[in-house]
Structure formats: structure tokens, C-alpha cells
Amino acid sequence: MDAMPKLVLVRHGQSLWNLENRFTGWVDVPLTAKGEEEARNAGRKLAGMSLDVAYTSALTRAQRTLSLLMEAGGMNLPVIRDEALNERHYGDLQGMNKDEMRQQFGEEQVHIWRRSFDIPPPNGEALKNTAERTIPFFERCIMGDIRQGKDVLVVAHGNSNRSIVMALEKLSGDAIMQVELATGVPLVYELSTAGEVLSKTVLS
């Protein structure tokens, strides 16, 4: 009997603005040296695993993580890039330091923007909006590959990957806001071809 298809989710390695505690969103920010090492580590953890195709976002930090990961893991996969997998757009908060934002808008308001499922920051997206673009792409393209029995790697962002976790694990908006995805740590799901989660392993 064939093994069930796998879906591997990886959040990109630490970026410069993660390190500087800034809201990044759609701004193209490079990985730090630590982020590059996290990407290579993820590749080493996935070495030898059968994977057929990789998906990533339109942002450099995810694409760079994917290329370092594949190099370290000895993989040569076809890569599909799509902005549906981009990080949540933080609007007016992009580039701002999170502590400065708390001073400017108050701890409670910044907490709501960061942790509410459906209240977006000014001119930005709530996680709900991110999910509204990520999940249809996931269902159509990524699950399309899974339904054909392919093993799929997705290297994207905290919030786009969260949206996928929410869809896979059938979590509520409130529940997914409590889920933290560490940078560069592969989540390996074994799925049925109908998309049901059979097992989940965190390669930390």
C-alpha cells in the first residue's frame, strides 16, 4: 500500500525585522544569519524525506529559506510561488517597532491588532483576511497535489501557515490565535487524500 501523502509546513527563518521586533508584513526583509541557519537546519531535518513539489510566497525571506532548506536537504523540487501565501499585511504598522506601537496606541489596542482574529490594523489585514486568500489557494492548489498523492512542502509565513493549520485542524478563529509557529521548524502532517489529518509531527 502506498504511504499517505505528506504536507510539510515551514515558517521562514528569522528575518531582520523579527530580530528588531518590527511588524514586517509584505515588506521584503532579508534573513538574519540565525535565520539562514534555521533554514539549513530545517533542510537537514527533512533530508531523505520524499517530497514532490514546493510552494512558497512572493516574499524573499520565504524564498531564501526554501532555497537554503533544499540545498541543505539535498532536494531539487519544482517551486510554485504565489502571493496568496504572503504574510499577513500589517498596513500602517509595517516597519514599526512593536514596543513603540504600544507606547503610541496602548498595550491593549496593539494586542487586539496582533491577536484578534477579525480586527485588522489600519489599512492592513486581520488573520481572517489572510485566511480568506490563503485557504482557497491551499484548497485548490496544495490540496489538489495532495489529492493526487503528492508530498508537498510549503515554506511561508507565521500567519499564512497558521491559516493552513486552521483549515487542516478545523480550528476556530480564537483557537488559531493561540497557536505559535516557531521560525524554521518543520510541521509534518500525514494526510488522507481527502485532506484529513492522520498524524502531525513537529521536527523541533
C-alpha positions in Angstrom: 0.0 0.0 0.0 1.3 3.5 -0.8 2.2 5.8 2.0 -0.3 8.5 2.7 0.6 12.0 1.3 2.6 14.3 3.5 2.3 18.1 3.9 5.3 19.8 5.5 4.8 23.4 6.7 7.8 25.6 7.5 7.8 29.2 8.6 10.7 31.1 7.2 13.9 31.5 9.3 14.3 34.6 11.5 14.3 37.8 9.5 16.0 41.1 10.3 12.7 42.7 11.4 11.8 39.6 13.6 15.1 40.3 15.3 14.4 44.1 15.6 10.8 43.4 16.9 9.1 45.2 14.0 5.9 44.4 12.1 7.1 43.1 8.7 4.0 42.1 6.7 4.6 42.4 2.9 7.9 44.3 3.2 10.8 42.4 1.7 13.3 41.9 4.6 16.4 39.7 4.5 17.0 36.7 6.8 19.5 37.1 9.6 22.5 34.8 9.9 20.5 32.9 12.5 17.5 32.7 10.1 19.7 31.2 7.4 21.0 28.6 9.8 17.4 27.8 10.9 16.6 27.2 7.2 19.6 24.9 6.7 18.6 23.0 9.9 15.1 22.5 8.6 16.6 21.1 5.4 18.8 18.7 7.4 15.8 17.5 9.4 13.8 16.9 6.1 16.7 15.2 4.2 15.7 11.9 2.8 12.0 12.6 3.1 10.1 12.0 -0.2 8.8 15.4 -1.4 7.4 16.2 -4.8 6.7 19.9 -5.0 7.4 23.1 -3.0 5.2 26.1 -2.5 6.3 29.5 -1.2 5.2 33.1 -1.1 6.1 36.1 -3.3 8.4 37.4 -0.5 12.2 37.0 -0.5 12.6 35.7 3.1 10.4 32.7 2.4 12.0 32.0 -1.0 15.5 32.3 0.5 14.5 29.9 3.4 13.2 27.4 0.8 16.4 27.5 -1.3 18.7 27.1 1.7 16.4 24.3 3.0 16.5 22.4 -0.3 20.3 22.9 -0.6 20.9 21.5 2.9 18.4 18.7 2.5 19.8 17.7 -0.9 16.4 18.4 -2.7 15.6 19.6 -6.1 11.9 20.3 -6.2 9.7 22.3 -8.6 8.8 25.6 -6.8 5.5 27.4 -7.1 5.4 31.0 -5.8 2.2 32.8 -5.0 1.3 35.9 -3.0 -1.7 34.0 -1.6 0.9 32.6 0.8 2.3 36.0 1.7 2.5 37.1 5.3 -0.5 39.0 6.8 -0.4 42.6 5.6 0.1 44.8 8.7 -0.9 48.0 6.9 0.2 51.2 8.7 2.1 49.1 11.3 4.6 47.7 8.8 8.2 48.7 9.8 7.1 50.0 13.2 8.7 48.6 16.3 6.2 46.7 18.5 7.2 48.4 21.7 6.9 51.9 20.1 3.5 50.9 18.9 2.4 50.0 22.4 3.5 53.4 23.6 1.7 55.2 20.8 -1.6 53.2 20.7 -1.6 51.5 24.1 -0.9 47.9 25.0 -4.5 46.8 24.7 -5.0 48.1 21.2 -1.8 46.6 19.8 -2.7 43.3 21.5 -6.1 43.4 19.7 -4.5 44.0 16.3 -1.9 41.2 16.8 -4.2 38.7 18.5 -7.7 39.3 17.3 -8.9 37.1 14.5 -11.0 39.6 12.7 -9.9 43.2 13.7 -7.3 44.5 11.2 -4.8 47.2 11.9 -5.3 50.4 10.0 -5.0 49.7 6.2 -4.0 46.1 6.9 -5.3 42.6 7.3 -6.6 40.7 10.2 -5.8 37.0 10.3 -9.3 36.4 9.0 -8.4 38.4 5.8 -5.2 36.5 5.4 -7.1 33.2 5.7 -9.6 34.4 3.1 -6.8 34.5 0.5 -4.6 31.7 1.8 -7.2 28.9 2.4 -8.8 29.0 -1.2 -5.3 28.7 -2.7 -4.5 25.9 -0.2 -7.7 24.0 -1.1 -7.3 24.5 -4.8 -3.6 24.1 -5.5 -1.9 22.5 -2.5 -4.7 20.1 -1.7 -5.0 19.4 -5.4 -1.5 18.0 -5.3 -2.3 16.1 -2.0 -5.4 14.5 -3.6 -3.1 13.2 -6.4 -1.0 11.6 -3.7 1.9 14.1 -3.9 4.1 15.0 -0.9 4.1 18.8 -0.6 6.4 21.3 1.1 5.2 24.8 2.0 7.7 27.4 3.1 5.8 30.5 4.0 5.0 32.8 7.0 3.6 32.7 10.5 0.1 33.8 9.5 -0.3 32.2 6.1 0.9 28.9 7.6 -1.5 29.5 10.6 -4.3 29.8 8.1 -3.4 26.4 6.7 -3.2 24.9 10.2 -6.6 26.3 10.9 -8.1 24.7 7.8 -6.4 21.4 8.4 -7.1 21.0 12.1 -10.5 22.7 11.8 -9.7 25.2 14.5 -11.8 28.3 15.4 -10.6 31.8 14.9 -10.0 32.1 18.6 -8.1 28.8 18.8 -5.8 29.6 16.0 -4.8 32.9 17.5 -3.2 30.9 20.4 -1.1 28.8 18.0 2.5 30.0 17.7 4.7 28.7 14.8 8.4 28.9 15.5 10.7 30.0 12.7 12.4 27.3 10.7 10.6 24.4 12.5 9.0 21.8 10.1 5.5 20.6 10.9 4.9 17.3 9.2 1.3 16.2 8.6 0.3 12.9 7.2 -3.0 13.3 5.4 -5.6 11.2 3.7 -6.1 12.1 0.0 -9.4 13.7 1.2 -7.3 16.0 3.4 -8.0 14.5 6.9 -5.1 14.8 9.3 -3.8 11.3 10.2 -0.8 12.4 12.2 1.2 15.5 13.0 4.9 15.7 13.9 6.9 18.8 15.0 10.5 18.4 14.0 11.9 20.8 16.6 
